């Protein structure tokens, strides 16, 4: 009995000793993990805490090239885990791997060590995190690929028929919500390797209305002018301007600006040098002739009865339309604007074949077929060109050459006459003022006769063409008479002299100038 008590006492002492020994805190520094311990797929048995930390870091580096597919509908882009700022979210796993089975509750340590000795394993999972700002940047950098622009419904005209092209809805990535979704996926679901995230998108509706576009089939108004006599540069400018406007679709209530479509007037935009109006003169400039484009369109707009909000007449008269039927364009100064005041879109068709410029405006015809509209131009005043004389001291006295041809000045107004089932009304559409420009003459004053020169200069200063011709004739006759007398005297002195009178007839050659504006 005494021996039993002694044995029990010894056992208690041993257990107490073991308990005290095992329960004593053990520092992990320098200690290695037990065999059978894993961090993810890394066997860390025999590794120190520092070695395990390095192994985890190496694992993260191996995972950084992993491809993460970002998708937005049918669009896809690829980034890497490294692009998203991948890192380990639980670096304390290294210490946990070292201390398991070697610290803590005695019984648990005993059981853990026993399982490990029997071939079982203990695996710690890595947790991942990403840099929120890096993830956001990765999403933003790919929006150009992932976003799909909405395409508007369009209307085209082929072989005289209209074709409605339905639009397509677009989608755009919601960067904030998509970034949050990417971060959540990497931190909760992803376990390495190729991954994918369907980003959060917002639908962008297509513009345009196919049903309204289908209404466009009626000719509302058209205008035609001729330009075949123009220079090659002018023809080029007319064709370029027409092409820029051709196919334009103007929605109901929308305002159209010709200038906005055809500028800038330079070589890079397809224009050539040609004559145009500037400060009352005809000068060469890029885009010369573009006003014929705006004018021809204006005629079509008038016939379509669209609302004209801005229109200017030319500074000088043009000859391809009646007065007040024109519409001038000058970059930054003059424009032709009108509003589509119909219930459907309008389609502008333009063609220029080298001689004829044509505009047609199509839309939905709602006007009474028994109602007719016509326009009449009324010239209310005219002013013929006055002469402008300039002196050329190096030209022979009395020579008069017309160097520039002026333009008749006038005022005009345009009338709109509507016949609605026999009821005729008339209203003024616009009024126009066209500047008169002078016929320019160069007058020669080279002579030794001071009195003749002074008299001619007085006529030039007064811009008196009739007086200049009179002075030229006067001194021409005087010179002729004097010359004749001298020849007779010479003849009496020298019977062998011919005595033939020579005259120098000078006639003005008429010059014509195409109106290039």
Beta strands, then each sheet from edge to edge (+ up, - down):
strand 1: 37-39
strand 2: 42-43
strand 3: 67-72
strand 4: 75-80
strand 5: 87-88
strand 6: 122-124
strand 7: 128-129
strand 8: 154-158
strand 9: 161-165
strand 10: 170-173
strand 11: 195-198
strand 12: 201-204
strand 13: 218-226
strand 14: 248-250
strand 15: 255-257
strand 16: 273-278
strand 17: 281-286
strand 18: 307-310
strand 19: 337-339
strand 20: 346-352
strand 21: 356-363
strand 22: 371-383
strand 23: 387-396
strand 24: 400-404
strand 25: 409-420
strand 26: 423-434
strand 27: 439-446
sheet 1: 2+ 1- 6-
sheet 2: 4+ 3- 11-
sheet 3: 5+ 7-
sheet 4: 8+ 9-
sheet 5: 10+ 12-
sheet 6: 13+ 21- 20+ 14-
sheet 7: 15+ 19- 18+
sheet 8: 16+ 17-
sheet 9: 22+ 25- 26+
sheet 10: 23+ 27+ 24-
end
